[in-house]
Amino acid sequence: MKQPPAQNIADLRAIAKRRLPRALFEYVDRGAEDEVAIDTNRRALEQIKLRPRVLRGVAVRSAQQMLWGEPMALPIAIAPTAVAGMLWHDGDVQSARAAVAAGIPYTLSTFSVTALEKVAEGAPGGRLWFQLYVMNDRDHMRQLVRRAWNAGYEALMVTVDGPVAPKREYNIRNGFNMPITWGPRLMWDFATHPRWLLGVAARYKLTTGIPGMVHHATGPSSVKDPNKSDASLNWDTIRELRALFPGKLLLKGILHPDDARMALDAGVDGIVVSNHGGRSLDASLATIDALPDVLRAVDGRMPVMVDSAFYRGSDIVKALAMGAGAVLVGRAAVWGVAASGQAGVSHAIGILGEEIDRVMAQTGCTRLSELSPHLIWRPRY
Ligand SMILES: Cc1cc2nc3c(=O)[nH]c(=O)nc-3n(C[C@H](O)[C@H](O)[C@H](O)COP(=O)(O)O)c2cc1C
């Protein structure tokens, strides 16, 4: 019997769960350590309520947003996610195409399995951002930054919340690593998911070969562990990147208002309030709780975006009403690509767009500029 199409992001997740090997599904779905931060994000969002206005004539609505003077069809952008290309054949390009078709920005991860030039060629005409992890090999980092600019990436998004690798115990139990290291457990997991095995792994094997971490430094390097996160990363590097990259510079992983101020001083063009989708510091506060102080510190001097656990249009409307410029979505898009490639990502964006539109109407707003903190209601305990 034909299944009805996914009605929401949770439905897309359920489809992805059926298709994907367990190791891949859990890599996407789960957090770090005791996985408290995922719940922290969700609970904080759910505790915030919207106090609607009525009788405001909301028949004509638009959720278009402006970012750096350019329009976004919706106030969302696709967050960088390392494995999209392993969830669906050519998943990085497919995801980027869906974003471009929807008129929203797409961020390619340093840890993607598709070269940044190939994604730019495969998804022309849109707003592409390149996410940078700063690794030990700084010469290689500089090359990547130049490549991103030459390939037409509008923004460089430097992830600053990963000085060291997070503790994800289920990956060890599942025998899962990026780049993939083949062990008996993983091979059994892959072999018992034939749709993924044939549609993704076998297709790669028969065409380009199983892809690896294409942005890693290869060949002789003057530094030890060239592809390991550089834990010495500090504001000097951000200032260097500022001078190196002529486009927009974004920092992702800011939670403290003082860091937001320092970002302004370093000349960045925007920040993403993020706790990495609850995948890094498990004791982190919720991003929606971090947002107001950061917004106050920035005081409108650059766009402040936010991510982590935004799975409903109403979640996104809450952040926008508080003053965020846009919301990045990670897993929502990843579940889409894992469920059905480009069409799945388009479907995920469509679901969120439709939900945003409905909540705007329900709260009495016809444009995003009408969303304001007056709509936000928090319980007073
Ligand atoms: C599977 C997966 C891979 C990710 N890979 C990266 C990455 O390579 N670089 C990065 O900065 N963030 C990465 N993130 C974090 C996302 O960019 C984003 O911050 C997070 O997913 C937002 O939370 P959400 O998934 O609940 O929307 C990843 C997240 C997921 C789920």
The ligand as an SDF file (V2000), in Angstrom:
LIG
                    3D

 31 33  0  0  0  0  0  0  0  0999 V2000
   24.4570   14.6230   10.8580 C   0  0  0  0  0  0  0  0  0  0  0  0
   24.9450   15.9640   11.2610 C   0  0  0  0  0  0  0  0  0  0  0  0
   26.1920   16.3950   10.8200 C   0  0  0  0  0  0  0  0  0  0  0  0
   26.6550   17.6610   11.1910 C   0  0  0  0  0  0  0  0  0  0  0  0
   27.8480   18.1000   10.6860 N   0  0  0  0  0  0  0  0  0  0  0  0
   28.2680   19.3560   10.9610 C   0  0  0  0  0  0  0  0  0  0  0  0
   29.4420   19.8730   10.3570 C   0  0  0  0  0  0  0  0  0  0  0  0
   30.1060   19.2150    9.5870 O   0  0  0  0  0  0  0  0  0  0  0  0
   29.8080   21.1440   10.6780 N   0  0  0  0  0  0  0  0  0  0  0  0
   29.0730   21.9240   11.5470 C   0  0  0  0  0  0  0  0  0  0  0  0
   29.4410   23.0640   11.7960 O   0  0  0  0  0  0  0  0  0  0  0  0
   27.9470   21.4540   12.1050 N   0  0  0  0  0  0  0  0  0  0  0  0
   27.5300   20.2060   11.8210 C   0  0  0  0  0  0  0  0  0  0  0  0
   26.3630   19.7490   12.3620 N   0  0  0  0  0  0  0  0  0  0  0  0
   25.5470   20.6440   13.1920 C   0  0  0  0  0  0  0  0  0  0  0  0
   24.5670   21.4120   12.3020 C   0  0  0  0  0  0  0  0  0  0  0  0
   25.2090   22.2970   11.4520 O   0  0  0  0  0  0  0  0  0  0  0  0
   23.5580   22.2060   13.1470 C   0  0  0  0  0  0  0  0  0  0  0  0
   24.2320   23.0280   14.0470 O   0  0  0  0  0  0  0  0  0  0  0  0
   22.5880   21.2910   13.8990 C   0  0  0  0  0  0  0  0  0  0  0  0
   22.2950   20.1490   13.1370 O   0  0  0  0  0  0  0  0  0  0  0  0
   21.3060   22.0300   14.2180 C   0  0  0  0  0  0  0  0  0  0  0  0
   20.4290   21.2290   14.9330 O   0  0  0  0  0  0  0  0  0  0  0  0
   19.2340   20.3910   14.2520 P   0  0  0  0  0  0  0  0  0  0  0  0
   19.8810   19.2300   13.5470 O   0  0  0  0  0  0  0  0  0  0  0  0
   18.4460   19.9480   15.4180 O   0  0  0  0  0  0  0  0  0  0  0  0
   18.5460   21.3040   13.2960 O   0  0  0  0  0  0  0  0  0  0  0  0
   25.8840   18.4810   12.0250 C   0  0  0  0  0  0  0  0  0  0  0  0
   24.6370   18.0400   12.4630 C   0  0  0  0  0  0  0  0  0  0  0  0
   24.1590   16.8020   12.0780 C   0  0  0  0  0  0  0  0  0  0  0  0
   22.8090   16.3760   12.5360 C   0  0  0  0  0  0  0  0  0  0  0  0
  1  2  1  0
  2  3  1  0
  2 30  2  0
  3  4  2  0
  4  5  1  0
  4 28  1  0
  5  6  2  0
  6  7  1  0
  6 13  1  0
  7  8  2  0
  7  9  1  0
  9 10  1  0
 10 11  2  0
 10 12  1  0
 12 13  2  0
 13 14  1  0
 14 15  1  0
 14 28  1  0
 15 16  1  0
 16 17  1  0
 16 18  1  0
 18 19  1  0
 18 20  1  0
 20 21  1  0
 20 22  1  0
 22 23  1  0
 23 24  1  0
 24 25  2  0
 24 26  1  0
 24 27  1  0
 28 29  2  0
 29 30  1  0
 30 31  1  0
M  END
$$$$
